[in-house]
Amino acid sequence: MKKAKIEHSLEDFLELNLFSNTKERLLEFIQTLLRKNCKPFFIFTPNAEQITLTFENPNFKRYLQQADLLIPDGFSLILASFLLSILGKSNRIKQRVAGIDLAQDLIKICEANNQDVLILGGRDYQLLTGSSSQIQNFVNLWKLSKNLFWTPISNDINYSDQKDENNIIRILNKVKPAVILVALGAPTQEKWSLEHKQLLSESGVKIVMVVGGAFDIILGRLKRAPLAMRRCGLEWLFRLVQEPWRWKRQLRLLKFWYYLLFKS
């Protein structure tokens, strides 16, 4: 599937073009990208909470609009697009593409292709897997599995430290990742990705995807919601039980429906 065909699989949703096709079709396209020499392809993963943030933070909306692809990472987006389609305001988004699932698929595809993946951001991931090992002569670089590497970086990207930047350059030159997974949380991860577009291009990175806290679940720090809860759109509730401090963030779900009804 060529990039032109990806563009035919988009639906306008509150001034954002969201991917509207199957995950299988997306994976076909991704495998094509990984076989080519190309500039980095940026995949961002908005959910209802982040869509709400676009109404309150115009800069974040611009970040999302600069992505090559936005996948609908949230049941609420699918439900909302269905309601808007009934009202004749947009077409229905075909299905949810969960960011956590896509990140795992990317790692598997790269492993099959003998390509490496680098996670940027997150915390203490080296403690969550028994097979991790620190790369010699690198202060903050660990190998978590056969083709998966991790380095922590500061979430405060407004503070530019040349030493940190130089360390990232050294790590990119060492790992030469085909895929970068940025785990800094929104909107920091989107901003970081776009601001480092030239560096990532010069380093030969093919795909850049933001993943938020997905690896807290993938590596076992948190449990993922049972499949039945995911299908019912209650994944947020399962996570809230594990991290009660998130309750203020979950209030954005109410704001999401307000903006949908009165601002769309």
N, C-alpha and C positions, 0 to 999 in steps of 0.2 A: 504494500500500500504506500504510494508516494505521498509526499507532503500535501500535494494538491488535493488528494483524496481525504486527508485528515480535515482539510478546510471544509469539505462537503459533509463532515460528520460533526459540525458545530451547531449549537443552538444559542440564540441570544437570550440571556437571562439577566435582567437588571443591568444591562449595558456591559455584560461580560459574556464572552463566547465560550460556553462550556461544551466539553466533549460529549457527544451523544451517539454512542455506538457501543458495541460489545467490547469487553476487555480482551477477548481473543483477537479481534481486529487490531486493537491498539498494540498488543504484543507482537503481532506480525510486523507492524510498522517499526516498532522499537528494534526488532532483530535486524531489519533492513538498515536502520541508522548505525547500529553497532558494527555492521560489515563495511561501512563506508568511511572515507575520510571527510569529515564535515565539521562545521562549527558547532559549538555546544547547543543542544536542543533543550530548552528550559521547560520543565513540567512543574507547575504549581498546583496545589491541592485544596482549593477553597471548600469550606463547609459552611453551615448556616451561621456559625459564630463569626467566621471571617467575612462573610457577605455583609453581616450587620456592621462590622468594623469599617467596611468601605463607605458607609454613609456618614461615619463619624471621623474618618481619616482619609481625606482625598488622596494623600500620597500613597496609601496602601492600595487604593483602587487603581492608581496609575501603575504600581508595581505589577498587579495582577494582569492588567491590560498589556503589559510588555512581555508576558510569558508566551512561549510558542504554543503551549497547550495547557488548558485548565481542565482538570478532571473533577467531576462532581463527587467529592468525598463526604457524603452525608445523606442519610435517608430523607432528611427534611427538604433538601434541594429537589429530590425526585418528586416528593409529594407536592411541593410548592409549584413545580413546573407543570404537574398534572392539573392542579387547580387553575393556574394561569391559562392553560390550554383550553379548559372548559369555558373560561371567560373570553377566549379569543385573543389573549394578549401575547401569547407565545406558543411555540410548539413544545410538545412534551419531550423531556430528556429520557432517552431509552432506558438507561440503567445506571445505578451507582457503580463507580469504580473506586473501591477503598484504597487509600494511599498505602496503608500497611500491607495490603495484598500485592499491590504493584511493586513496592519496594522489595518484597521477598522474591517476586518473579524476576525482577531485574538482577538480583544476586544470583539466582539459579541460571539465568541465561548467560550471564558473564562467566560463571564457572564452567558451563558447557563450552564456551568459546575461548576459554583460557585467558579471560580478561579480568582485571582487578577493579574492585569497588572501594571507594574511600568514604567513610562517614566523617563529616565535619560537625563538631558540636556534640551536645549531650554530656553526660557525666558518669564517670566510674564504670564505663562499659567493660573495661578490662577485668573487672571483678565479677561480672555476670556470666562469664564463660571460662571453663576450666582449661580451655586450649589456647588462651591468649598468651602472647609473648611480646615483650617490648623489643622494638627494633634497635639493634646496637647503634650507638652514636646518635640516637635521636631521643630527645628528652620526652616528647609527647607523641609517640607513634607506637601503636600496638597492632599486631596481627591477631584478629579474632578468630579467623577460620582460614580455609584454603585460599580464598581470593578476597577476603574482607578485611580491610584495615580501618583503624579509627584514630582520630586525633581530636582532643578537646580544643575549642577556641572560645574566646570571650564573647559573651552575648552583647557586650557594650561596644558595638561597632562605631559608635559616634566618637569613641576614643581611639584614635589611630596610633598604634604602636609599631614602628618600623621593624622592631625586633620580631614581633609576632608575624608580621607580613613576610619577613624573610624566612621565618621558620616554615610557613605555609608553602612558600616557593620551594624550599628544600624538600619538603615532604612530597609535593607534586612531582618533583624531578626524580625522587626515589621510587615512588609507587607507580607513577605513570598510569593513573586510573582511567578506565574508559567511562566510568560512571561516578559522579559525586552525589552523595546524599547529604543534604544540609539539614542539621537537626538543631536549629536555634530558636524555633518557635516564631509564629507570625507576629508582627510583620518583619522582624529582624532577619529571618532567613531569606525572605524574598529580596530585601534590600541588599543583603550581603551578596547574594547570587548575581544580581544585576550589576552591582558595582565592581565585581571581579570578572565580568564577562571576558575582557581582553586577556587577563591572566589565564583563565580557564581554557580559552581558545588556544593560546600559545602553548599550553601544557598538553594539548591533544585530547582534552576531555570531550566526549561525544554527547553525553546526557547529564544534565544537572536536574535533580529533583529535590524538592523540599519535603521533609518527612516529620517535622515537629517532634513529638515524643513517641513516635512509632516504635523505636528500638527499646524503649522501656518495656514494651509488651513483647516484642519479638525476642528479646534476650531474657525475658522472664522476671523483670523487676515487678511488673504488674501482670495480672491475668486479663485475658481478653474476654469480652462478653460471650456467652454461649450463642451459638448460631441462631437459635430461636429469637433471642433478644435483638440480635443484629438485624434480622429480617423484619422485626416489628419496629425498628427505629429507636430502640431503647439502649443502644450501646453507651450513650452518654450517661445514663442512670447507673449502669454497672460501674463505669469509671468513677462516677461521683461517690459511690459507696466506698471505693478504695482510696479516693483522694477528696475528702469532704471540703478541703480548702477551695475546691473549684466551684463552689456554689455560686459565687458572684459572677463567674464567667458564664455559667449556665443560664443566668438571667438574660443573656443576649439572645437565647432562643425565643424568649417572649418578644424582645425587640425585633427579631427577625420577622415574625409574623405581622407585627405592627407596620414595619417598613414595607413588607410585601403588599399588605392590604391598602395602605394609604399613600405610598410613595411610588408604587410601580405603575 
